[in-house]
Amino acid sequence: MDPLTRAVRTYLDHLSVERGLAANTLSSYRRDLRRYVAYLDAVGVESLDAVTEQTVTEFLARLREGDADHPPLGASSAARTVVAVRGFHKFAVADGLAQTDPAAAVKPPSPAKRLPKALPLSDVEAILEAAGSPGTVLSLRDRALLEVLYGTGARISEAVGLDVDDVDLVDGTVLLRGKGGKERLVPIGSYAREAVSAYLTRGRPELVSAGRGTPALLLNARGGRLSRQSAWSVLVKAAERAGVTRDVSPHTLRHSFATHLLDGGADVRVVQELLGHASVTTTQVYTLVTVDNLREVFATAHPRAR
């Protein structure tokens, strides 16, 4: 057995016995490192100390480009392989099998940013209408919940965490408590105000009477605070009744809130404040959605776009 294969086997034994890695994870590492050793053999590298940072970098490039025996790997798959290689070299140094770690400075490729999936306005409106039918106390609550989610861009935890006193229907504001206990005051539009007002007048009194009294705005049928799971279920059921076939979640409404604002001309820093993002960089991913929308409009409308 050659030294490289022996070193890989020692590392895999370490992962299995001392680290207790799951069988599937261990199988992935074994496959990735087998490919790495085959690459080293192909380029004439016969020992760990002969591996350089450039060797590892070129192996990463080969993963992304593919070769006669392997198709190109996506960023996430290539990143997993590089993680296996980095772990192997780090172990080799720690175990005295090599003098240096040539992979320490090689960074795994970053996966492409996933664009948030926003719903068309027509789908959002259909879901909101479906939530408010047929006008029972629970449907009044459901309409208020979804109007608040879409009307403020609140996270689901922020919405179910609202107390009655957090909503000022006169001034049209809602006090949201975000990550890390940070509070932000956001405006709430007329549709959401009307839905919350109807719920407070005709729905919540009946629900709160079933419990022991609570300051929570959104209540379940037993008079307690509505849970995140139940709120999620409200949205899913409303989407089904509205005939919206796409997968939806409370975060979908948050994505839609941000995207529709930017499509309407809102400044990205204003949207950042409304969403409660600590950094504008987080919010800027939504601008990619609007650029795609602009590109589509341009391609279909401009006489010389093609």
Secondary structure per residue as TSV (DSSP state, phi and psi in degrees):
chain	resnum	aa	ss	phi	psi
A	1	M	-	360.0	130.2
A	2	D	-	-72.2	160.3
A	3	P	H	-59.4	-38.2
A	4	L	H	-66.2	-45.1
A	5	T	H	-64.4	-38.6
A	6	R	H	-64.5	-40.0
A	7	A	H	-66.0	-40.6
A	8	V	H	-63.1	-42.2
A	9	R	H	-63.3	-39.3
A	10	T	H	-62.1	-42.2
A	11	Y	H	-65.3	-42.9
A	12	L	H	-65.2	-37.0
A	13	D	H	-63.2	-39.6
A	14	H	H	-61.7	-44.7
A	15	L	H	-64.5	-36.7
A	16	S	H	-76.1	-48.1
A	17	V	H	-84.6	-48.8
A	18	E	T	-90.4	-32.9
A	19	R	S	-95.4	-18.9
A	20	G	-	64.3	36.7
A	21	L	-	-63.6	147.3
A	22	A	-	-64.8	155.8
A	23	A	H	-59.5	-41.6
A	24	N	H	-65.7	-41.4
A	25	T	H	-65.0	-42.4
A	26	L	H	-62.2	-39.7
A	27	S	H	-63.1	-39.4
A	28	S	H	-65.1	-44.0
A	29	Y	H	-61.7	-42.6
A	30	R	H	-61.7	-43.9
A	31	R	H	-65.1	-44.0
A	32	D	H	-65.2	-42.6
A	33	L	H	-74.8	-28.6
A	34	R	H	-63.5	-40.8
A	35	R	H	-67.0	-36.9
A	36	Y	H	-65.9	-45.3
A	37	V	H	-63.6	-39.4
A	38	A	H	-62.4	-38.0
A	39	Y	H	-66.0	-45.2
A	40	L	H	-59.9	-41.3
A	41	D	H	-62.8	-39.8
A	42	A	H	-66.9	-30.2
A	43	V	T	-98.2	9.3
A	44	G	T	83.1	20.1
A	45	V	-	-93.0	122.1
A	46	E	-	-112.4	-7.1
A	47	S	S	-144.7	160.4
A	48	L	G	-64.0	-37.3
A	49	D	G	-72.0	-11.7
A	50	A	G	-88.2	-9.0
A	51	V	-	-78.1	132.8
A	52	T	-	-114.2	169.6
A	53	E	H	-59.8	-37.0
A	54	Q	H	-64.1	-35.9
A	55	T	H	-59.4	-47.1
A	56	V	H	-67.3	-40.5
A	57	T	H	-62.3	-41.9
A	58	E	H	-68.2	-31.8
A	59	F	H	-64.9	-41.2
A	60	L	H	-60.7	-43.9
A	61	A	H	-61.3	-39.3
A	62	R	H	-63.9	-37.0
A	63	L	H	-60.3	-43.5
A	64	R	H	-73.7	-31.6
A	65	E	H	-88.1	-27.5
A	66	G	-	81.3	170.2
A	67	D	-	-148.9	-167.5
A	68	A	S	-62.9	-27.7
A	69	D	S	-102.0	-15.2
A	70	H	S	-138.1	137.1
A	71	P	-	-73.0	161.0
A	72	P	-	-60.4	143.3
A	73	L	-	-97.1	145.0
A	74	G	-	-70.6	171.4
A	75	A	H	-59.1	-42.7
A	76	S	H	-68.4	-40.4
A	77	S	H	-69.1	-42.1
A	78	A	H	-63.9	-39.3
A	79	A	H	-61.6	-41.1
A	80	R	H	-61.7	-41.6
A	81	T	H	-65.4	-41.8
A	82	V	H	-64.9	-36.7
A	83	V	H	-61.0	-41.2
A	84	A	H	-63.4	-42.8
A	85	V	H	-66.0	-43.9
A	86	R	H	-61.3	-43.6
A	87	G	H	-62.6	-38.9
A	88	F	H	-63.0	-48.5
A	89	H	H	-67.7	-37.7
A	90	K	H	-62.7	-41.5
A	91	F	H	-65.0	-41.0
A	92	A	H	-59.7	-40.4
A	93	V	H	-68.3	-46.2
A	94	A	H	-62.7	-32.3
A	95	D	T	-92.4	2.8
A	96	G	T	79.1	15.1
A	97	L	S	-86.0	-15.1
A	98	A	-	-148.9	158.0
A	99	Q	S	-86.6	-35.6
A	100	T	-	-130.4	162.6
A	101	D	-	-111.1	99.0
A	102	P	T	-76.2	-11.6
A	103	A	T	-98.8	-3.1
A	104	A	T	-59.7	-36.0
A	105	A	T	-94.8	0.2
A	106	V	-	-87.0	117.3
A	107	K	-	-93.2	137.3
A	108	P	-	-62.1	147.7
A	109	P	-	-65.0	143.5
A	110	S	-	-80.8	132.6
A	111	P	-	-64.7	150.8
A	112	A	-	-61.5	144.2
A	113	K	-	-64.6	131.6
A	114	R	-	-86.7	128.2
A	115	L	-	-76.0	136.0
A	116	P	-	-58.8	142.8
A	117	K	-	-94.0	103.6
A	118	A	-	-93.5	146.1
A	119	L	-	-86.2	147.9
A	120	P	-	-61.0	152.1
A	121	L	H	-57.2	-37.5
A	122	S	H	-62.3	-36.8
A	123	D	H	-69.0	-41.5
A	124	V	H	-60.5	-46.3
A	125	E	H	-63.2	-38.7
A	126	A	H	-64.7	-40.2
A	127	I	H	-65.3	-42.7
A	128	L	H	-63.9	-41.4
A	129	E	H	-64.9	-41.9
A	130	A	H	-65.0	-34.3
A	131	A	H	-65.8	-31.6
A	132	G	T	-86.3	0.3
A	133	S	-	-101.3	136.7
A	134	P	S	-105.1	24.4
A	135	G	-	92.5	19.1
A	136	T	-	-78.1	173.8
A	137	V	H	-62.1	-36.8
A	138	L	H	-71.0	-36.6
A	139	S	H	-71.1	-30.3
A	140	L	H	-64.1	-41.3
A	141	R	H	-65.0	-43.7
A	142	D	H	-62.6	-41.3
A	143	R	H	-65.5	-41.6
A	144	A	H	-61.6	-44.2
A	145	L	H	-57.7	-52.1
A	146	L	H	-71.8	-33.2
A	147	E	H	-65.0	-38.5
A	148	V	H	-67.3	-43.3
A	149	L	H	-59.9	-49.0
A	150	Y	H	-77.1	-33.1
A	151	G	H	-77.9	-17.8
A	152	T	H	-122.2	-13.9
A	153	G	-	73.6	20.0
A	154	A	-	-67.6	147.9
A	155	R	-	-70.2	157.9
A	156	I	H	-62.4	-37.6
A	157	S	H	-65.3	-34.4
A	158	E	H	-69.9	-38.2
A	159	A	H	-68.6	-48.7
A	160	V	H	-72.8	-17.0
A	161	G	T	-84.0	-2.7
A	162	L	-	-67.9	139.3
A	163	D	B	-102.7	163.1
A	164	V	G	-56.2	-40.5
A	165	D	G	-71.6	-9.4
A	166	D	G	-79.9	-12.4
A	167	V	E	-108.8	121.7
A	168	D	E	-111.5	99.1
A	169	L	T	-74.2	-20.5
A	170	V	T	-74.0	-51.5
A	171	D	T	-78.9	-17.8
A	172	G	T	72.4	46.9
A	173	T	E	-133.5	156.3
A	174	V	E	-132.1	135.4
A	175	L	E	-95.7	112.8
A	176	L	E	-105.0	139.7
A	177	R	E	-108.9	110.5
A	178	G	-	-96.8	-157.0
A	179	K	G	-64.9	141.2
A	180	G	G	70.5	17.2
A	181	G	G	75.1	9.3
A	182	K	-	-73.0	135.0
A	183	E	E	-103.7	146.8
A	184	R	E	-144.6	142.1
A	185	L	E	-100.5	120.4
A	186	V	E	-122.8	150.6
A	187	P	E	-73.3	154.5
A	188	I	-	-129.7	129.9
A	189	G	-	-76.2	175.2
A	190	S	H	-65.2	-36.6
A	191	Y	H	-63.6	-45.7
A	192	A	H	-67.3	-38.3
A	193	R	H	-62.1	-43.6
A	194	E	H	-63.6	-40.4
A	195	A	H	-66.9	-42.7
A	196	V	H	-67.1	-40.3
A	197	S	H	-62.3	-43.7
A	198	A	H	-63.3	-39.8
A	199	Y	H	-66.9	-43.7
A	200	L	H	-65.4	-32.4
A	201	T	H	-82.8	-43.9
A	202	R	H	-115.3	-8.9
A	203	G	T	-116.1	-53.0
A	204	R	H	-62.7	-39.4
A	205	P	H	-55.3	-40.4
A	206	E	H	-69.6	-39.0
A	207	L	H	-69.5	-41.9
A	208	V	H	-68.4	-25.2
A	209	S	T	-68.8	-18.8
A	210	A	T	-82.8	-9.8
A	211	G	S	-115.0	-155.9
A	212	R	S	-106.8	10.7
A	213	G	-	92.5	129.3
A	214	T	-	-156.2	148.0
A	215	P	-	-79.3	-6.3
A	216	A	B	-58.0	140.4
A	217	L	S	-73.8	-52.9
A	218	L	S	-98.8	119.1
A	219	L	B	-113.5	154.2
A	220	N	-	-90.3	-178.2
A	221	A	T	-66.4	-17.2
A	222	R	T	-96.2	4.6
A	223	G	S	87.0	7.1
A	224	G	S	-98.6	174.5
A	225	R	B	-64.6	135.6
A	226	L	-	-64.9	136.1
A	227	S	-	-86.9	163.5
A	228	R	H	-62.0	-40.3
A	229	Q	H	-63.8	-41.7
A	230	S	H	-67.5	-38.0
A	231	A	H	-64.0	-40.4
A	232	W	H	-58.8	-45.8
A	233	S	H	-61.4	-37.3
A	234	V	H	-57.6	-46.4
A	235	L	H	-66.1	-45.4
A	236	V	H	-60.8	-43.8
A	237	K	H	-67.5	-37.8
A	238	A	H	-64.8	-39.9
A	239	A	H	-64.5	-39.4
A	240	E	H	-63.4	-44.9
A	241	R	H	-66.0	-29.9
A	242	A	H	-81.2	-7.9
A	243	G	T	78.4	19.4
A	244	V	-	-84.3	116.3
A	245	T	-	-89.4	-15.6
A	246	R	S	-70.0	151.5
A	247	D	-	-65.2	131.3
A	248	V	-	-127.8	151.8
A	249	S	-	-146.5	167.0
A	250	P	H	-54.9	-32.4
A	251	H	H	-69.9	-24.1
A	252	T	H	-61.4	-41.1
A	253	L	H	-67.1	-34.9
A	254	R	H	-65.9	-43.4
A	255	H	H	-60.7	-43.7
A	256	S	H	-65.1	-41.4
A	257	F	H	-54.1	-50.6
A	258	A	H	-67.4	-44.4
A	259	T	H	-65.7	-42.8
A	260	H	H	-66.7	-34.8
A	261	L	H	-63.8	-47.1
A	262	L	H	-66.2	-38.5
A	263	D	H	-61.4	-30.0
A	264	G	T	-84.9	0.1
A	265	G	T	104.3	5.9
A	266	A	-	-67.3	145.7
A	267	D	-	-71.8	140.6
A	268	V	H	-62.0	-31.1
A	269	R	H	-73.4	-29.1
A	270	V	H	-67.3	-43.7
A	271	V	H	-63.4	-36.7
A	272	Q	H	-57.5	-46.6
A	273	E	H	-64.2	-41.9
A	274	L	H	-65.1	-37.5
A	275	L	H	-80.2	-18.8
A	276	G	T	79.0	27.0
A	277	H	-	-77.6	135.1
A	278	A	S	-69.3	-31.8
A	279	S	S	-125.3	142.1
A	280	V	H	-67.3	-22.0
A	281	T	H	-59.4	-37.8
A	282	T	H	-63.1	-39.8
A	283	T	H	-73.1	-29.3
A	284	Q	H	-64.5	-17.5
A	285	V	H	-60.9	-29.0
A	286	Y	H	-69.5	-26.3
A	287	T	H	-67.6	-24.0
A	288	L	H	-65.4	-35.1
A	289	V	H	-64.2	-45.1
A	290	T	H	-69.6	-32.5
A	291	V	H	-63.9	-40.6
A	292	D	H	-61.2	-39.8
A	293	N	H	-65.2	-43.8
A	294	L	H	-62.4	-40.6
A	295	R	H	-62.9	-40.4
A	296	E	H	-65.3	-44.1
A	297	V	H	-63.0	-43.3
A	298	F	H	-60.3	-44.9
A	299	A	H	-64.4	-31.2
A	300	T	H	-92.1	-21.8
A	301	A	H	-106.8	-29.0
A	302	H	-	-83.9	132.5
A	303	P	T	-65.1	-21.0
A	304	R	T	-121.3	34.1
A	305	A	-	-80.8	-18.6
A	306	R	-	-109.5	360.0
